[in-house]
Amino acid sequence: MFLARNGSVIVANKAKTMFVCSQCGFQSPKWAGKCPECGEWNSMTEEIVQPERVSVKNIERKAAVGRPITLNSLSYETEKRITSGIKELDRVLGGGIVEGSLILLSGDPGIGKSTLLLQVCRSIGEDKKILYITGEESVRQIKLRAERLGVTNPNLLLLAETDIDIVSNTIVDQSPDIAIVDSIQTMYKDELSSSPGSVSQVRECTQELMSVIKASKTALFIVGHVNKEGAVAGPKVLEHIVDTVLYFEGERNMPFRILRAAKNRFGSTNEIGVFEMADDGLREVDNPSMLLLSGRPVNVSGTCVACIMEGSRPVLAEVQALVSKTGFGTPRRMSAGFDYNRMAVLLAVLEKRAGYYFSNLDAYINVVGGLKLDEPAADLAVSISLISSLKDKPIDSKTAAFGEVGLAGELRAVNRADIRISEIARLGFERVVIPYQNMRTLKQKDFGLEIIPVKTVRQAYEAISAE
């Protein structure tokens, strides 16, 4: 149907219904119980897709040709960063908040996302203007929480709004140094008929905010909820839009919180920040190793200390294992803080290559403090803890271990062994078990503790048990 208005021709199409996957953003004209793209069940949601209104003006705009410029004609300037006043956050961001950047902060409900951002408002300099936009709470609720956290910044502005057009216009009008949107799932755009929090609303609202801040020097934090799998609720394209993706991890019944960067265009993605939840908010943990190792049991089998690298920081964590006789036809395998599939591989290696049999036994692995060990260097500590629980013989509490276990039962070298051993010695350990190959790469020979190089996982346990 063609309609004439102001001398332009407009083609009006009918609105149609599409089914969009809330996990990956896949679109289908028909409903399906399982998404054909990502394989997720019960993730297809119905949305009304508004047709694009085609006019002569739009056709002329799409036919326009841009003017590219050469790379050498651009002047390079180091990105300007704003210090948040929280060292752990600045470490994860790569040195501070970059002007004009879009940062997505996600995590489980109640994990402390809003608390962390309010503490940024407290710690940042009073010469910076901050705009806090809330869609989930009233400004009075924000005021009550701010008083509990001791936030007295006179340049902190509050706005309770969910219309993305009003939010965008307010950011342009106020021109703050830092803006916070809590949360993106509550924002909506009038042009879309879908409800707030849907795939299309989250995507379009984020695009709108990105176009606003990229034309200014405002750094924007947006809070995003996560689904049951721990991913950002909404399409995966949301993570591609933003400059930085931060995940706030931790168990709600545990005091420790870990801030991890899954994506960072202005820094490393390997750094972590460690916090402790207290009555007055989140407290920074300068020495996470000492905190994670506090309260270790003495003379108990099935425990071993591992040393992993989180970016440039060595972190020591206690690995606990429990091996017991199964009461079922098939033994149970459970893991918390360590990859389940990697645990199954280590059990097979210990049984086939080292002669320790777990085929008729239940095996459980737990990493104390809610830390997730995703580095191969934790293989040796996990293996030693499993053997210790199997033999019911405790490992000396002053012993640590790190190394990658191969399928032949051999120990493979890991990187940055010097830094790992120095951290182990600094915390008062007396001996460390390392792969034999790492002895040749050690720049320093005297670390103040006994270094035990071994070639296989069986030799590692026998060397410790002989001590």
C-alpha positions as CSV (number, residue, x, y, z in Angstrom):
1,M,0.0,0.0,0.0
2,F,1.5,3.4,-1.0
3,L,0.7,6.5,0.9
4,A,1.7,10.0,-0.1
5,R,2.8,12.4,2.6
6,N,4.8,15.7,2.2
7,G,5.7,14.7,-1.3
8,S,7.3,11.4,-0.3
9,V,6.1,7.9,-1.0
10,I,5.8,5.5,1.9
11,V,5.3,1.8,1.7
12,A,3.3,0.5,4.7
13,N,3.7,-3.2,5.4
14,K,1.8,-5.2,7.9
15,A,3.4,-6.1,11.2
16,K,4.4,-9.8,11.5
17,T,5.1,-12.1,14.4
18,M,8.5,-13.7,14.8
19,F,9.9,-16.1,17.4
20,V,13.3,-15.0,18.8
21,C,15.6,-17.1,20.9
22,S,16.4,-15.3,24.2
23,Q,19.8,-17.0,24.4
24,C,21.4,-16.4,21.0
25,G,18.9,-14.0,19.2
26,F,18.0,-16.6,16.4
27,Q,14.8,-15.6,14.6
28,S,12.2,-18.0,13.2
29,P,8.7,-17.5,11.7
30,K,7.5,-20.6,13.6
31,W,7.8,-21.7,17.2
32,A,10.1,-24.5,18.2
33,G,10.7,-26.2,21.5
34,K,14.4,-26.2,20.8
35,C,16.4,-23.4,19.2
36,P,17.9,-24.7,15.9
37,E,20.9,-22.3,16.4
38,C,22.1,-22.8,19.9
39,G,20.1,-25.9,20.9
40,E,18.6,-24.3,24.0
41,W,15.2,-25.6,25.1
42,N,12.1,-23.4,25.8
43,S,14.0,-20.2,24.7
44,M,11.8,-19.1,21.8
45,T,9.7,-16.1,22.7
46,E,7.1,-14.4,20.5
47,E,7.7,-10.9,19.4
48,I,6.0,-8.5,17.0
49,V,8.4,-7.2,14.4
50,Q,7.6,-3.7,13.2
51,P,8.1,-3.3,9.4
52,E,10.5,-0.7,8.1
53,R,8.8,2.3,6.6
54,V,10.4,2.9,3.2
55,S,10.3,6.4,1.9
56,V,12.1,8.4,-0.8
57,K,14.2,10.1,1.9
58,N,15.3,6.8,3.3
59,I,16.2,5.5,-0.1
60,E,18.3,8.6,-0.8
61,R,20.0,8.2,2.6
62,K,20.8,4.5,1.9
63,A,22.2,5.4,-1.5
64,A,24.6,8.0,-0.1
65,V,28.3,7.2,-0.3
66,G,30.6,7.7,2.7
67,R,34.0,9.4,2.6
68,P,36.7,7.1,4.0
69,I,40.0,8.5,5.3
70,T,43.5,7.0,5.4
71,L,44.8,5.5,8.5
72,N,48.0,7.7,8.5
73,S,45.9,10.9,8.5
74,L,44.5,10.0,12.0
75,S,46.2,11.4,15.0
76,Y,46.8,8.9,17.9
77,E,46.0,9.8,21.4
78,T,46.3,7.6,24.4
79,E,42.9,6.9,25.9
80,K,42.1,9.0,28.9
81,R,41.1,7.0,32.0
82,I,39.2,8.0,35.1
83,T,40.3,6.4,38.4
84,S,37.4,4.8,40.1
85,G,39.0,4.8,43.5
86,I,38.6,1.1,43.8
87,K,41.9,-0.6,43.0
88,E,40.4,-4.0,42.3
89,L,38.0,-2.5,39.7
90,D,40.7,-0.5,38.1
91,R,42.9,-3.6,37.8
92,V,40.1,-5.5,35.9
93,L,39.4,-2.5,33.6
94,G,43.1,-2.2,32.7
95,G,44.0,0.9,34.7
96,G,40.7,2.8,35.1
97,I,37.5,3.8,33.3
98,V,38.1,4.9,29.7
99,E,36.2,8.0,28.6
100,G,33.5,7.3,26.1
101,S,33.5,3.5,26.8
102,L,30.4,1.3,27.3
103,I,30.8,-1.2,30.1
104,L,28.4,-4.1,30.8
105,L,28.3,-5.3,34.4
106,S,26.4,-8.6,34.8
107,G,25.9,-11.1,37.6
108,D,23.3,-13.0,39.6
109,P,20.6,-11.1,41.4
110,G,21.8,-9.9,44.8
111,I,25.4,-10.5,44.1
112,G,26.4,-6.9,44.6
113,K,26.3,-5.1,41.2
114,S,24.4,-2.1,42.3
115,T,26.4,-1.9,45.6
116,L,29.7,-1.9,43.6
117,L,28.5,0.9,41.3
118,L,27.3,3.0,44.3
119,Q,30.7,2.5,45.9
120,V,32.3,3.8,42.7
121,C,30.1,6.9,43.1
122,R,31.5,7.2,46.6
123,S,35.2,6.6,45.8
124,I,35.5,8.7,42.6
125,G,36.7,12.2,42.8
126,E,34.1,14.9,43.6
127,D,35.2,16.8,40.5
128,K,33.5,14.2,38.4
129,K,29.8,14.4,37.5
130,I,27.9,11.1,37.9
131,L,24.4,10.4,36.6
132,Y,22.7,7.3,38.2
133,I,19.7,6.1,36.2
134,T,17.6,3.5,37.9
135,G,14.7,1.5,36.4
136,E,14.3,-1.0,39.3
137,E,14.2,1.2,42.3
138,S,13.0,4.7,43.3
139,V,15.3,7.5,44.1
140,R,14.4,7.2,47.7
141,Q,15.5,3.6,47.8
142,I,18.8,4.6,46.2
143,K,19.1,7.3,48.8
144,L,18.7,4.8,51.7
145,R,21.3,2.5,50.3
146,A,23.7,5.3,49.6
147,E,23.5,6.4,53.2
148,R,24.2,2.9,54.4
149,L,27.3,2.8,52.1
150,G,28.4,6.3,53.1
151,V,27.9,7.9,49.6
152,T,28.0,11.7,50.0
153,N,29.2,12.8,46.6
154,P,27.6,16.2,45.9
155,N,27.9,15.7,42.1
156,L,25.8,12.5,42.1
157,L,22.5,12.9,40.2
158,L,19.7,10.4,40.4
159,L,17.0,9.7,37.9
160,A,14.2,7.1,38.0
161,E,13.3,6.4,34.4
162,T,12.7,3.5,32.0
163,D,12.0,5.3,28.7
164,I,15.3,5.0,26.7
165,D,14.5,8.2,24.7
166,I,14.3,10.2,27.9
167,V,17.4,8.5,29.3
168,S,19.4,9.3,26.2
169,N,18.3,12.9,26.1
170,T,19.1,13.3,29.8
171,I,22.7,12.0,29.2
172,V,23.1,14.4,26.3
173,D,21.7,17.3,28.4
174,Q,23.7,16.7,31.6
175,S,26.9,15.5,29.9
176,P,28.2,13.6,32.9
177,D,31.6,12.1,33.2
178,I,30.1,8.7,34.2
179,A,26.6,7.5,33.7
180,I,25.0,4.3,35.2
181,V,21.9,2.5,33.9
182,D,20.5,0.0,36.3
183,S,19.4,-2.2,34.6
184,I,19.2,-2.5,30.8
185,Q,16.4,-5.1,31.1
186,T,14.0,-2.4,32.5
187,M,14.5,0.0,29.6
188,Y,12.1,0.1,26.7
189,K,11.7,1.9,23.4
190,D,8.3,3.1,22.3
191,E,8.7,2.1,18.7
192,L,8.9,-1.5,19.7
193,S,5.8,-3.3,20.8
194,S,7.6,-6.0,22.7
195,S,7.8,-5.9,26.5
196,P,10.9,-4.6,28.4
197,G,13.6,-7.2,28.8
198,S,12.8,-8.9,25.5
199,V,15.6,-9.6,23.0
200,S,14.7,-6.8,20.7
201,Q,14.2,-4.2,23.5
202,V,17.5,-5.0,25.1
203,R,19.4,-4.9,21.8
204,E,17.8,-1.7,20.6
205,C,18.2,0.1,23.9
206,T,21.8,-0.8,24.1
207,Q,22.4,0.4,20.5
208,E,20.7,3.7,21.4
209,L,22.9,4.2,24.4
210,M,26.0,3.3,22.5
211,S,25.3,5.9,19.8
212,V,24.8,8.6,22.5
213,I,28.1,8.0,24.4
214,K,30.3,7.4,21.4
215,A,29.5,11.0,20.4
216,S,30.6,12.3,23.8
217,K,33.2,11.6,26.5
218,T,30.7,10.0,28.9
219,A,31.7,6.6,30.3
220,L,28.6,4.4,30.7
221,F,28.0,1.4,33.0
222,I,25.0,-0.7,32.2
223,V,23.8,-3.4,34.5
224,G,22.6,-6.7,33.0
225,H,21.0,-9.7,34.5
226,V,22.1,-13.2,33.8
227,N,20.1,-16.3,33.0
228,K,20.3,-19.7,34.7
229,E,23.4,-20.7,32.7
230,G,25.3,-17.6,33.9
231,A,25.2,-15.8,30.5
232,V,23.9,-12.3,29.9
233,A,20.1,-12.4,29.6
234,G,19.5,-11.4,26.0
235,P,21.1,-12.0,22.7
236,K,24.8,-12.7,22.3
237,V,25.0,-9.6,20.2
238,L,24.7,-7.5,23.3
239,E,28.2,-8.6,24.3
240,H,29.5,-7.6,20.9
241,I,28.1,-4.1,21.1
242,V,29.8,-3.0,24.4
243,D,33.5,-2.3,24.9
244,T,33.9,-4.3,28.2
245,V,32.0,-7.2,29.7
246,L,32.4,-7.7,33.4
247,Y,31.0,-10.7,35.3
248,F,30.5,-10.5,39.0
249,E,30.7,-14.0,40.4
250,G,30.3,-15.7,43.7
251,E,27.9,-17.7,45.9
252,R,25.2,-15.6,47.6
253,N,25.9,-17.5,50.9
254,M,29.6,-16.9,50.7
255,P,31.3,-13.6,51.5
256,F,33.7,-13.6,48.6
257,R,33.0,-11.9,45.2
258,I,35.1,-12.2,42.1
259,L,35.0,-9.6,39.3
260,R,36.2,-11.0,36.0
261,A,36.5,-9.4,32.6
262,A,35.1,-11.6,29.8
263,K,35.9,-8.9,27.2
264,N,37.9,-5.7,27.3
265,R,38.9,-3.6,24.4
266,F,41.2,-1.4,26.5
267,G,43.0,-4.0,28.6
268,S,43.6,-7.7,29.5
269,T,40.8,-10.2,30.0
270,N,42.8,-12.3,32.4
271,E,42.7,-10.0,35.4
272,I,40.3,-10.6,38.4
273,G,39.3,-8.4,41.3
274,V,38.4,-10.0,44.6
275,F,36.0,-8.5,47.1
276,E,34.4,-9.5,50.4
277,M,30.8,-8.7,51.1
278,A,30.4,-7.0,54.5
279,D,27.7,-5.0,56.3
280,D,29.0,-1.7,55.0
281,G,29.3,-2.9,51.4
282,L,32.1,-4.6,49.4
283,R,35.6,-4.5,50.7
284,E,38.7,-5.0,48.5
285,V,40.9,-8.0,49.1
286,D,44.5,-7.1,48.4
287,N,45.8,-10.6,49.2
288,P,43.2,-13.1,48.0
289,S,45.5,-16.1,48.6
290,M,45.7,-15.5,52.3
291,L,41.9,-15.1,52.5
292,L,41.2,-18.2,50.5
293,L,43.5,-20.3,52.6
294,S,42.3,-19.1,56.0
295,G,40.6,-21.8,58.1
296,R,42.4,-24.8,56.3
297,P,41.9,-28.1,58.1
298,V,45.1,-29.7,59.6
299,N,46.0,-33.4,59.2
300,V,43.0,-34.1,57.0
301,S,43.3,-36.2,53.9
302,G,42.1,-35.0,50.5
303,T,43.3,-31.4,50.5
304,C,46.1,-29.8,48.5
305,V,47.0,-26.2,47.6
306,A,47.2,-25.1,44.0
307,C,48.7,-22.0,42.5
308,I,47.1,-20.5,39.4
309,M,47.6,-17.3,37.5
310,E,44.8,-14.8,37.1
311,G,46.3,-12.4,34.7
312,S,49.5,-11.1,36.3
313,R,48.4,-12.1,39.8
314,P,49.3,-15.6,41.3
315,V,46.5,-16.9,43.4
316,L,46.7,-19.9,45.8
317,A,43.5,-21.9,46.4
318,E,42.7,-25.0,48.4
319,V,41.4,-28.0,46.5
320,Q,39.4,-30.5,48.5
321,A,38.6,-34.1,47.3
322,L,36.4,-36.7,48.8
323,V,36.5,-40.4,47.6
324,S,34.1,-42.9,49.1
325,K,32.6,-46.2,48.4
326,T,29.5,-45.9,46.1
327,G,26.1,-47.1,47.0
328,F,24.9,-47.2,43.4
329,G,25.6,-49.2,40.4
330,T,27.3,-46.2,38.7
331,P,29.7,-44.1,40.8
332,R,28.9,-40.4,41.2
333,R,31.2,-37.6,40.0
334,M,30.6,-34.1,41.2
335,S,32.8,-31.0,40.9
336,A,32.5,-27.4,42.2
337,G,35.0,-24.8,41.0
338,F,36.7,-27.2,38.6
339,D,35.7,-28.4,35.2
340,Y,33.7,-31.6,35.4
341,N,35.0,-33.1,32.1
342,R,38.6,-32.3,33.1
343,M,38.0,-34.1,36.4
344,A,36.8,-37.2,34.5
345,V,40.0,-37.1,32.4
346,L,42.2,-36.9,35.5
347,L,40.4,-39.9,37.1
348,A,41.0,-41.9,34.0
349,V,44.7,-41.0,33.9
350,L,45.1,-41.8,37.6
351,E,43.5,-45.2,37.0
352,K,45.2,-46.1,33.7
353,R,48.7,-44.6,34.1
354,A,49.2,-44.3,37.9
355,G,47.5,-47.4,39.2
356,Y,45.0,-45.7,41.5
357,Y,41.5,-47.2,41.0
358,F,38.4,-45.0,41.3
359,S,36.0,-47.1,39.1
360,N,33.8,-48.3,42.0
361,L,34.2,-45.1,44.1
362,D,32.3,-41.8,44.3
363,A,34.6,-38.8,43.7
364,Y,33.9,-35.2,44.7
365,I,36.0,-32.1,44.0
366,N,35.5,-28.7,45.7
367,V,37.5,-25.4,45.4
368,V,37.2,-23.5,48.6
369,G,36.0,-19.9,48.4
370,G,34.0,-20.1,45.2
371,L,37.0,-19.7,43.0
372,K,36.9,-21.4,39.6
373,L,40.1,-23.1,38.5
374,D,40.1,-23.1,34.7
375,E,43.9,-23.2,34.2
376,P,45.7,-26.6,33.4
377,A,48.2,-25.8,36.2
378,A,45.6,-26.9,38.7
379,D,45.7,-30.5,37.4
380,L,48.4,-31.7,39.7
381,A,46.8,-30.3,42.9
382,V,43.5,-31.9,42.0
383,S,45.2,-35.3,41.3
384,I,47.2,-35.2,44.6
385,S,44.0,-34.4,46.6
386,L,42.2,-37.3,44.9
387,I,45.0,-39.8,45.7
388,S,45.2,-38.4,49.2
389,S,41.5,-39.1,49.8
390,L,41.7,-42.5,48.2
391,K,44.7,-43.5,50.5
392,D,43.2,-41.6,53.4
393,K,46.7,-40.1,54.1
394,P,46.9,-36.3,54.7
395,I,49.3,-34.1,52.7
396,D,51.6,-31.8,54.7
397,S,49.8,-28.4,55.1
398,K,53.1,-26.6,54.2
399,T,53.1,-28.2,50.7
400,A,51.8,-26.8,47.5
401,A,51.7,-28.1,43.9
402,F,51.1,-26.9,40.3
403,G,51.5,-28.6,36.9
404,E,49.6,-29.9,34.0
405,V,48.8,-33.6,33.8
406,G,49.0,-35.2,30.3
407,L,47.1,-38.3,29.2
408,A,50.2,-40.4,29.6
409,G,50.4,-39.5,33.2
410,E,53.3,-37.1,32.6
411,L,53.6,-33.6,34.1
412,R,53.9,-30.8,31.5
413,A,55.6,-27.4,32.2
414,V,53.5,-24.4,32.9
415,N,54.3,-20.7,32.4
416,R,55.5,-18.2,34.9
417,A,56.8,-20.7,37.4
418,D,59.1,-18.1,39.1
419,I,56.1,-15.9,40.1
420,R,54.1,-18.9,41.3
421,I,57.0,-20.2,43.5
422,S,57.7,-16.7,44.9
423,E,54.0,-16.4,46.0
424,I,54.0,-19.8,47.5
425,A,57.2,-19.0,49.5
426,R,55.8,-15.6,50.6
427,L,52.8,-17.2,52.2
428,G,55.0,-19.5,54.4
429,F,55.0,-22.8,52.5
430,E,58.0,-25.0,53.0
431,R,57.9,-27.1,49.8
432,V,56.4,-27.1,46.3
433,V,56.0,-29.9,43.8
434,I,56.5,-28.7,40.2
435,P,57.0,-30.3,36.7
436,Y,60.6,-31.4,36.1
437,Q,60.7,-29.4,32.9
438,N,60.2,-26.1,34.8
439,M,63.5,-26.5,36.6
440,R,65.4,-25.5,33.5
441,T,63.3,-22.3,33.1
442,L,63.7,-21.0,36.7
443,K,65.7,-17.8,36.7
444,Q,66.1,-17.8,40.4
445,K,67.4,-20.9,42.2
446,D,67.0,-20.0,45.9
447,F,63.3,-19.2,46.8
448,G,63.6,-20.0,50.5
449,L,61.7,-23.3,50.2
450,E,62.3,-26.9,49.0
451,I,61.5,-27.4,45.3
452,I,60.5,-31.0,44.3
453,P,60.7,-31.6,40.5
454,V,58.8,-34.7,39.3
455,K,58.1,-36.2,35.9
456,T,54.8,-38.1,36.5
457,V,51.8,-37.7,38.7
458,R,52.6,-40.9,40.6
459,Q,56.1,-39.6,41.4
460,A,54.5,-36.4,42.7
461,Y,52.4,-38.2,45.3
462,E,55.2,-40.6,46.3
463,A,57.6,-37.7,46.8
464,I,55.1,-35.9,49.1
465,S,54.1,-39.0,51.0
466,A,57.7,-39.8,51.7
467,E,58.3,-36.5,53.3
